[in-house]
Amino acid sequence: MSVPFRAASLLSGPHGRIEDRSNNFTALRIALAVFIVYGHALMLPFGVEQAGAWFAGIDGAVQYALDGFFILSGYMLTASLFRGASLSGFAAARILRIFPGLIVTVLVLWLIVGPMETRLGLGAYLQQAQTWWFPLAVIGQISPQATLPGVFDTHAMTYMNGPLWTIRYELACYLAAGLLAAVGVWRRKAGVLGLTALVVAWSVIEAIAPYTGPLDDTLYAAARFGGGFLIGASAFALRDRLPLGAVPALALTGLAVLLAGTPLAMVSGQVAVAYVLLWLGFVRLPGRAGAAVREVEDVSYGIYILHWPIGQVVLNAMPDIAPHVLFAAMLAGALGAGWLLRRYVELPALALKPRLSAVFSTGFAGHARTGARAGVPAE
């Protein structure tokens, strides 16, 4: 039986429970991915040095969409850790979430797209050291935006897969959360809130007095994405004290607009994005449409890691394609390829979680027994 929809449900209501899986988070992740596809469809034909208020506004919104992924990830992973998830299961889930899809994507680019699209010819392509370095560079996140010889090198954006640069920061957040959960910090409200305060302070200091020197871009991105991840984590830690409604969402959004251009711009924007995502995530949509939103297949990762090379291939075939037509082609291709990746790679890989978790558990236990024999107390 369908539940009658009341407009008031958009304006107020209690916080939902992540444990019930009665939320719209998967649909929101897909929406964020689609928005990023649109931003990249504007960028691919002309590069990042574009003028105009529309492009600047879209580019800014895309950056907050990227932050949104980290915010939701921090929220949901903290929910798992607060529920007492085992570290072996946590590690297995994170590895199987990221690497199978990434590996398949890189192999397709290396072995299929590269040979088909290179202007050097297959023989010359295979003779280049750059060709053989590519899979290690991208899968190992040594150079996630690596290129292949003679492939897309005449485009405004020459990367084989530009969006993959964020994966290293996602992995860093997972690693930090796991290690800090192992010592109990990320399993306690006070620990998560304290960490959030430290990283937010770091991001504000970075805005006031930016560091310039080796790894400056890396440190800035770490402060940005780490801050977003922890803001999401803190939202879960404070879930019982966080009423959700349209009025606070509008107020926080307005405050973020007012603080634009100040050292608090990034933090205020991420807080507003976090609140809006949680509010929309727990809005109860009625009937079959609501059920479809809540139960939609999670193809967000596939869309995110596949749309860029699809766009590059389309652009190679049709150099004069209009950006909005390119967006339609990228989105259609990414939705189809993302579903295939989900169905035939991600889900079978995630089904291996119990086995991989058991392997990790055995390893941890063996390490503890070895330590005990050496005179170190086993935990």
Buried (B, 14 or more C-beta within 10 A) or exposed (E): EEEEBEEEBBEEBEBBEBEEEEBBBBBBBBBBBBBBBBBBBBBBBEEEEBEEEEBEEBBEEBBBBBBBBBBBBBBBBBBBBBEEBBBBBBBBBBBBBBBBBBBBBBEBBBEEBBBEBBEBEEEEBBEBEBBEBBBEBBBEBEBBBBBBBBBBEEBBBBBBBBBBBBBBBBBBBBEBBBEBBBEEBBBBBEBBBBBBEEBBEBBBEBBEEEEEEEEEEEBBBBBBBBBBBBBBBBBBBBBEEBEBBBEBBEEBBEBBEEBEEEBBBBBBBBBBBBBBBBBBBBBBBEEEEBEEBBEBBBBBBBBBBBBBBBBBBBBBEEEEBEBEEBBBBBBEBBBBBBBBBBEEBBEEBBEBBEEBBEEBBEEBEEEEEEEEEEEEEEE
